[in-house]
Amino acid sequence: MHVGRFSLALVLSIASLAAGCGASTPPPVSDATKAPAKSEAPAPAPEGEAAADTPPAEEGEGDAEPPEPSFAELRKAVMACTADDRGSLDDCEAFQQWSDAEQAFENGKANPELLKMLGSQDPKERRVAAEKLNQTLNEDTADAAQVDAVLNAAEKERDENLVDLFGRFVGGLPLVKVGKIDRAIAIAKAHPVSDYTDAFLRTVGFGSTNRDPKVVTYAIEASKDASSSRRAYGLNALGDLAPHFPDEACKAINALRADKDDFVKSRASERIASISKCASFTDKLLDDLSTVDVKKNVSFEMGIALQKVCKRSDLTPAQRKKGSKAARRLTDATTVHANTRSYAMEAIIGCDPKDGPAYVAKYKNDKDKTIAGQAAVLTTPK
């Protein structure tokens, strides 16, 4: 979340609420406290003497920002928000202020109260608590007991508007550091709402927080699931983990290039092409890309795979030749979608920077405007 400032209106509204709840009012002004009557104007200074200057105001005087509301004030305001049909509070100003607040939550000092809110029967309260804990419960502030409390709530969560949020939240926690990765994976596998499992799976391998062989094993297992969407999420997790566990992850990604689902299969080719630690599979990838059936639908991911592999600096001359040939074949196939052919044209130049530009330039007058435009862009001197 971005860091923002609190509106003066909110602070004033909170102050006015306090006044309405019994705050004292100023005493009446008595004669003794009334301002003195206006005196006569001072006599002018004697000739040759300068009048005393009024001391200048300090720079910034009067411009101080009002203090942030307290945790209790922020909580009261955000709980007055009305959720939309999806449970979202994004359109509520108090929720934005809750999300942006820092002082009331710094160093995780409000985490105990937020964890209590996480166990509420009110889905709105669970949402605002999870959204904030997602910011404040991290490697510097979390301990095993706090993560266990989150896992308890996640295991019980069934609200279809909240499970995705909880899955992402749990997947980003320092599970390995506090020794809770086994329990988190077990909950994800057994959770009755698939959106929770999918959200956890696509998050847990991202970043450096949970790089661990157990996460690799879980992603490999997911990549063999009966659900194509679950296999796709497993593939994404493997792509995040492959640079750090190439032996296991690259092998699993390469296996998905033979998947029965076209998206998973094409996405696996793109991942293998993108990850330098998976370079041992490059020859087989190029062989397969050279024999794609151009009479059928060829996914744009296949074009991206060629584009990315031809950008790599570690290709051998033989691999560059093979990549250029495969890319020319896709570019020449008018039955292939223009987007896929556009990526293939870029691959021609990447794999064959000497002769590739002249080959691509032939398409500047192609009847397909997308192809003609891409050819012109790729061959125009920078």
N, C-alpha and C positions, 0 to 999 in steps of 0.2 A: 504494500500500500504506500502511496505517496504520503509525505508528511505535509500537513496543512496547518493553518491557524484557525483558532476558534473565533467565531463571530462575536462581536460585542453584544449583539442581540441576544445570544444564548446566555451569556453571563448576566446580562441585565434581567432577562426573564427569570433566571434562577434567583437573582436577588429580590425581584418583585414577589416571587412565590414565598420567599422567606419572610418578607414584610407582611404578606397576607396571612402568615401563619403565626402572628404574635410578636413580630419584631417591634421594638419600641419606636415611637415617632418622635421627632425633635420637639423640645419644649417650646412654648410660645415665647416670642421676643418681648421682653419687658422694657420699660423706659430706660432701665440701667444698661441694658445690652444693646439698645438701638444705636445705630451709627450716629456719630456726632454730626451736628449741622454743618453745612458747607461753610468753610471759613472764607475770608476775603482772599483775593488773589495775592500772592507774595509780591513784595516790592521788587522791581527790577534790580539786577546786580549793579553795583557801582560801575561807572564807566571804566573800561579797561580790564574788568574782571570777568572771566568766563563763568557761565552758569554751570553748576555741577551736573555732570552727565548721569543719566539713569543707568545703573549697571545693566549690561545686556543679560538676557536670559540664557541659561546654560543650554548648549546645543542638545536638541532632542527632548528638552523639558516639556512635559505634558503629552508626549507621544508614546509613553510606555504601554506595552501590550497588557491587556488584562490577564490575570493568571488563568491557567487551564482549570476547568471544573474538576472537582474531586471524582474519585471512582464512583461514589454513591450517587453523585449528581449525574454523571454520564450514564450510569446504569438506569436510573429513573427515566431519563430522557429517551434512551434507546428503546426501553421496554414500552414506551408509549407509541412507538412506530406501528404502522399497520402493514402487514406482509401482503404481497400480491398472491396470485393464484399458485405461483411456484414457490411460495415461501420466501421470496427475495425481499430484502429491505433496502436495496440499493438506491431507491428513489427518495429515501427518508434522510433529511439533513442530519438528524441526530445520529443515525447509523454511520454516516460518513465521518462525523466528529468522533464517534466511538472508535472507528477504525483508525483515524489519524492521530488520536491522542497518544502522548508519550509519557508525560510526567506521572500520570496516575498508574502507569504500567511498567515503568523503567526497572530494569534488572529483575524482572519477573516478580515484583513485590505483590502484584495482585493475582498471581497464579492460583494461590489457594482458594480465593473467592471464585475465580473463574471455573476452577475444577468442580466446586460445589454447584455452580450454575449448569455445568455440563450434565449433571444428574437430574435436572429438573424434568417435570412432566410436561412442561410447556415447550413445544418445538422451537418457538421463537427465542426463548432463553437459551436453549441448547445451541441454536445457530449463532447467536451473537457471541456466546462463550467460545465456541469452536473457531469462529473467524478470528477472534482476538488471540486465543492460545496458539493459533497457527503462526502468529507473529512472535509471541513472547516465550513460548516453550521450545527451547532450542538447545544446542550442544552446550551452551554456557549456563543455562538455567535449569535444565531438566534433570531429574533423578529417577531412579527405578520406580519409586512409589508413585510419582506423578504420572509417568508413562503408563503404569498399570491402571491408574484411575481412568486415563483416556481410553485404554484398551477395554476396560469394563464397559464404558459408555458405548464404544464402537460396536462391541459384540452384541449389545442390546438394541442398537439403533435399527429401526425398521421404516422410518418415514422416508418415502420415496423422494422427497425434496431435500433430504439431508444426507443420504447415504453416500452420494458422490463426494460431498464436502468432507465427510468423516474419513472416507477412504484416502483422499488426497492428504488430509491432515496427518493421519497415522503414517502413511508412506513417507512423509517428510520428517518424522521424528527421528532422533538419534537412537534408533532401536538397537543397533549393534553395540554402541558405546555403553548403554545401560543394561545390556544382557537380555533384551526383550524381543529379539528378532524371531526366535522360534515361536513364541506365543503369537506374535503379530501375523506370521505366515499361516499358522494353524487357524487363526480366526478368519483370515481372508479365504482360505480354502473352504471353510465350513459355513461361511456367512450365507444366509438364505436369500439375500438380495444381491443379484449378480452385479448391479451397478457399483456396489461397495467393493467387491473383489476386483472389478475392472479398474476402478479408480486407484485402488491401492497398488495394483500391478503396474500401471503405467507411471506411477510416481516413485516407487520404492528404489528403483535402480538409477534414478536420475540424480546427478550431482555426486558429491563425495561422501554424503552422510552414511549411506548403508552399502558401500562396496564390500561385499562379503561372498565367499563361495556358497553360502546357504541361499543367498538371493539368486545367484546364477542357477543353482539347482532348481529353485522354484520357477524361474523364468523358463528353463528348459522344459519342465513338466507342463507349464501352461502352453508352451508352443506345440504341444502334442494333444491339446484338448479337442474335444469333438466340436466345439464352437469355433467358427472361423474368426469371430471378433476377439475371442479370448486368445486364439493363436496370434492374432495381429498385435495384441497388447503384450504378449510374451515376447514377440519379435522386437517390439520397441524397447522393452527392458533389456533384451540381449544386446541390442545396438548400443545402449548406454554403457553396458558392462564390458563389451568386447575389447575396448582398448586396454582394460585392466586384467581381463581373464580371457585372452584370445584363444587359447587351446580349446576350451569347452564352448565358449560363446560363438566363435566363428564357425565351428563345425555345426552347431545347431542352426545357425542362420543359413548356412549353405544348404542344409537339409530342407529348409522351407522353400528353397527355390524350385522344388518339385511339388509344392503344395497343390491340392486340388482347387483351392480358391485362387482366382486370378489376381486379386488384389494382394493377398499374402505372398504369392509367388513373385509378383513383380516388385513388391516392396522389399523382399529378401534380396533380390538382385541389386537393387539400389543401395541397400545397406552394405552388402559385400563390397561394392564398388567404392563406397565412401570411407570405409575403415581401413587405414593403412596396415593395421595389425592383422587384417584378414587377407593379406596379399598372396598367401599361398594358394588361394582359390581363384586368382585372377585368370589363369589360363583356361580353367574350366568355364568360368563365367563368360569369357570372350568366345569360346567355342559355342556355347549355347546362344549367345546373342547373335552369332553369325548365321545361325540356322533357324531363327524365329520365323514362324509361318506368317508372311506378310499379307496373305490373303484373308487372314482373320484379324480380329481387333488386337492391336498391339498397344498395350498400356503405355501412357506417357512416362511411367516409372522406368520402363525399359529404355526409353530415350535418355532419361536422366542418368540411368546407370552407365550408359555409354559416355555421356558427357562427363560424368565424374571420374570414370576410370581413365579417360583420355587426358584429364587434367593432372593426373599424378605424375610425379617426377621420377618415380622408381620403375617405370615400365622399361622393359628391354626393347630393342629394335624390332624383334619378332612380334612382341605384344602390340607395339604401336602399329605395325603393319596389319595385324589381325583386327585391331580396333578400328582402324581407318576403313578397312574393307567392310566390316559389319555396319559401320555408320553410313557408308555410301549406299549400301544395299537398302537400308531403311529409308534414306533420303529419296532414293529413286522410286520407291514404291508409292504410287499415287493412291493406292487403296488404304494406306496407313494415314491416320489422323494427322492433320497439319502440326498440332502441338508436338507430337512424338517426332515427326520429321524435323521440326525446328531444333529440338535438342540434338538430334543426330547430326545435323549440319554443323553445330558447334563442336561436336565430337570429331568430325572430320578434320577440322582445323587444329584441334587439340592434339590429336594423334599424328597429324601430318602437317606441321606448320609450314613446310616448304611448298608442297604442291596442293594442299588442302584449300587455301583461299581461292585459287583459280577454279577449282572444281565447284566450290560453293557459288562463285560469281555467276556461273551459268544459270542459276535459278533466279537472278534478279528480275527477270521478265516472266517469271512463272505466272500462269493464269490464277493460281491460288494467291491471293493478296498477302496472306499470312506468311507463306513461304517466300514470296518475292521481297516482302519487307524485312524478314529475318536475314535473307541473303545479302541485302543491301547494307544492313547494320553490321553484319559480320565482316564484310569486305571493304567497308569504307575506312580509309586510313584515320587513325586517331590523332 
